[in-house]
Amino acid sequence: MRRFSWRLCVAALAVGLLLPTGVGWTQDDDGESTYQGLPPDALIEQLIQFGMTELLDHYIAGSGGGPDALIAQATAPGISSDKRNSLLEQAINALTGQIDAIEPGGDPMEKLERFQLTFKKAWTIVSLRCGPSNQRLRYLRGGDADREEVVKWTEAPVRTLRRLDQDIQDAIRKLLGAGGPHASKYLILVMPELEDLQLKVNYRAAWSNFYRAAAINPATNEEMTAKRRLLTDAIDRVGDFAGGEDTHGVKFASILLTGMCLREAGNYDEAIAKFRIVRDADTELGLRFSALFEMPRTLTEQGKFSEAQTALAQFSAAALQLVGKDYAWEVRLNSAMLGHYLYQRWALADPSRQGQLQTQAEQALVTLVQQEANPSYQQEYYKIIAKKYRGGADEELSSVVLLAKAKLKRVEAFQTEQPKQREELLDETKKLLGMILERTDPLSQSLRDQVLEEKGIINAVIGESQEAALDFLQLAQDILKDDPNNPRAAQMAENAVRLAYQVLYERQEAGEHISHRSREVFIQAAAFLLSQPAWREAKPELAEWYMDLGWQYAQLAGGENDADQKIAMCTKAIEAYESVPAEIGGRSNTREHMEARYLGLRKRAEILEIMTLAKVSDAQALAVRAKLKAYGNDATNAARNAERAGDDALRADLFEWGSDAEFRAAELLYEPLGQAGLAVDELVGLRNRWPGTTILENSFELEIRVLVKERRVAEAVTKVKNFYDKYPDKGAELIRLVTVQVRKGINKARYDPTAAGSLKNLQEGYYELASMLAEGIDFKQQQALAENYRLAQMVAEARYEVDKPDLALELFQACTALRDIDRQGQIKVIEAAYEKHVGKLNEIAQAKQINTTELMSLAEQFMERLKQAGYGPDHPASVAVRDARDNLQKVQADAKSDASKRKAAAAILLRVLRGGYRREKRRQLVAVPLDPVNIQGVARCQVALGKYEEGLLTYDNLIRRTDPEAFGDLYWLAQLERGRAALAAYADDADGLRGVIRLIIQLDYETNGQFGGKASLFAAIESKAKEHLIKLNEPWGSDLPTTRPGSPKSGQAGSSD
């Protein structure tokens, strides 16, 4: 028998996943490249193996799309299984076409070619089309889906190879007995090739029989007979190869195959004897590894489970010694699959311990993935586990399999470019993860950390940042509970904080309402992160975290109804602000420290405002006042240091904070301490102490407030006019401050039933002040209106307060028209800039080839815009652009990345930049001056004049365009006034009254029952609407709940977004 050249390829197939093998190479006599002498399939195999992608692409392009080129494409690295199978099936069809083109009865040369193509087609089906399933089944990584695949595809090639063996024998006989002039030529040229081909056919027919037999799970005697026949035939075919000398280089592969056939046939002791021969032989590493693997498997199938345990331990040790540390991951994988198989079979054989043994079976897979430190290997393990159990009902699968399926679906979702498909895949992924979290068995609980992390990653990527924050927060808490020293707990807690903050940032940027729930999630995450001293030590973000925590507590305080709750939230804010350190890691932190102290002191003063005058003691007020004064002194000293250091920006900020703190200290003298004279005297001195700050306008405003309250309006007017004369550029701001404070007093008195006299006094004093100040000004003149805009607003508002809505409406409408002219101009500039930038991005996207150089330049320009807008490098907007840019650079620099990867990376950067410009446009539009006071004034006047429909529409416009963050009091006041207006408008309209109730229920959900601190007033509107419905003999609707799932009224947890 002749030695043949396909030895190493066959050995590689026998070994499966492990062996990195190649083909021997020789230099041709004529000095040409070795590559030129190779057959197409061998050439392609080598080009793939050595990563020669350019040569491979060149060869495929010039091959005309024949079977070899299709096979090359199908077996190239990184191709999806669906694409691989499609290409292989095209190759198989192409081979069929080539076979059919050769006449069956041709000369010996043509017959040889037909035999070779027939063999190639059959082996392509078995080794390539069925190859992955064959190997998965062989190494216990396959399942029913793999069995079905192999049984379906190997039927024809097994039959073909058996018939081909006979046809070749017939051809050899004919050739030997042939005469004629060409007989000698055919004996020399064709006979050796036929003999060589017959050996290959025999050997590979044996492997084909084995793969088909191993895939058959016999349910009938007929199937069992067919399986045994295949195994017997396989053993017979390799008998010559397995015996005697290793003439053809496949002796030990044939012995291994014989052992596997014996195992499949149930001849276990004989099988183990064969495996021991291969294990102990001086042969290829991969064959010995396979023999080691087969021994515990065979003992398991024999039912010798205790012996199989011992053999499994021996396999793990011997296999690792055999292959070395580079392949340790493969040893761990095979050990886990063997262990899983062992305990599964044992559980079926021992019903009394079935539960315990089944848990051990699943634990083998859990341990495999949990103890793997390399993420790439871990992902590969999950892929193998998921494929093994594909096709099974999710409810019947173990949690580790559900997690594996979830991870693969997540990867698939992020790779697809179809949004709908991505959404469906991610929904399926989250469903699988949710199933695991719902399970309470120990194995499922042991996977909880990985499931939460996976869920958090998905939610973060798809923009469900709040849900992601909750996932990571729960994960951090779980890790800390199990292992207080595990650094991952801090990492996950940081993830939670950053994601929760991102929700707040994005909604603020978009001018959207930030829900109570969103603030609570951030507070939970930040408070947990900051609760661990070791986590916050020397962290550069420490000051930022405490500042943000304090700010969110402060915002929650603004929305609380109950005074005690409001004070509790303010107190929490103070604690957070006062925790901002003066230095972090030896670095001065003056700015954040002083700003936080200032904000904390403002909250202390606010607590006194929240408390009724009767509850505030002089001692409490004096204590806060002392802290404010002390801060003023500290700010003065810090400002001097900043000036010496050349930090003008910090000096200016410290002056503002210090002056405002001392202003509030003086304000406390006025109220609640009741020493107005001393307050005014102190303020006069502060104007000289804090030059160039808002103390000037604030101090004059307080003086005027005192005079108006005491109805000394003439003196107040004189004060204002003198201020205008002396500080003409600050006059409008003074009027605004006076208006804000008087409006604040009026609104407070308006909803206090005991303050009717105080309200009338304030309204009349306000009207008198406004009228005197506006004396001689004709607001119908555009220039006069523009120059006295704030005063015109003040007059309009004062007219409304003294029941002159017609005159007030006229002036409010004039103010609105004036402001809209300016707004429209700014809006046009913003929109034009947006169209310009996005238009350029669209041009790049629509080009035949993306100009990545220009795209990178635009990314740099956008990052510079963010920097100029005050966004630091860690700001979410900056991070998103930088990550997308860096990803594109990395892909471009990677020589292995193909055009599709570069295009995908460029598409990501394009999408990020488009989104960035869209958010910038939205932020700029939100920032365009919109004076909601005008809109509220128009709405109030329309309602007062009985124009309810117009008034309600105007209120809707106001609410839609008012940022509840920047104008929280106005926003909720507008909601309240709209509710009252609707109540008046629909007093006799049942549907309209139900709409009022629905709106209040909706606001209840959105605010967790807080209503911006005005819950009792909204409750009164709802109650009144129901009274009207009762009078109309109308129900308020079975679809309207009597309790709110998101409200404290129902005793349930807060609503989510």
Secondary structure as UniProt FT lines:
FT   TURN            5..6
FT   HELIX           7..15
FT   TURN            29..30
FT   HELIX           34..37
FT   HELIX           40..49
FT   TURN            50..51
FT   HELIX           53..62
FT   TURN            63..65
FT   HELIX           67..74
FT   TURN            77..78
FT   HELIX           81..100
FT   TURN            104..105
FT   HELIX           108..123
FT   HELIX           124..129
FT   HELIX           131..138
FT   TURN            139..140
FT   HELIX           144..177
FT   TURN            181..182
FT   HELIX           183..189
FT   HELIX           191..215
FT   HELIX           221..237
FT   HELIX           239..242
FT   TURN            247..248
FT   HELIX           251..265
FT   HELIX           268..280
FT   HELIX           285..302
FT   HELIX           305..323
FT   HELIX           325..327
FT   HELIX           328..349
FT   HELIX           351..353
FT   HELIX           354..370
FT   HELIX           375..388
FT   TURN            389..391
FT   HELIX           394..396
FT   HELIX           399..415
FT   HELIX           419..438
FT   HELIX           442..446
FT   HELIX           448..461
FT   TURN            462..463
FT   HELIX           465..482
FT   TURN            484..485
FT   HELIX           487..509
FT   TURN            510..511
FT   HELIX           516..530
FT   HELIX           533..536
FT   TURN            537..538
FT   TURN            540..541
FT   HELIX           542..559
FT   HELIX           563..577
FT   TURN            578..579
FT   STRAND          583..584
FT   TURN            585..586
FT   STRAND          587..588
FT   HELIX           590..610
FT   TURN            613..615
FT   HELIX           618..644
FT   TURN            645..646
FT   HELIX           648..670
FT   TURN            671..673
FT   HELIX           676..689
FT   TURN            691..692
FT   HELIX           695..709
FT   TURN            710..711
FT   HELIX           713..726
FT   HELIX           728..730
FT   HELIX           731..750
FT   HELIX           753..755
FT   HELIX           756..773
FT   TURN            774..776
FT   TURN            779..780
FT   HELIX           782..787
FT   HELIX           789..801
FT   TURN            802..803
FT   HELIX           805..846
FT   HELIX           852..868
FT   TURN            869..870
FT   TURN            873..874
FT   HELIX           876..893
FT   TURN            895..896
FT   HELIX           899..927
FT   HELIX           932..944
FT   TURN            945..946
FT   HELIX           948..961
FT   TURN            964..967
FT   HELIX           968..985
FT   TURN            986..988
FT   HELIX           990..1007
FT   TURN            1008..1009
FT   HELIX           1011..1013
FT   HELIX           1015..1031
FT   TURN            1032..1033
FT   TURN            1038..1039
FT   TURN            1045..1046
FT   HELIX           1048..1050
//
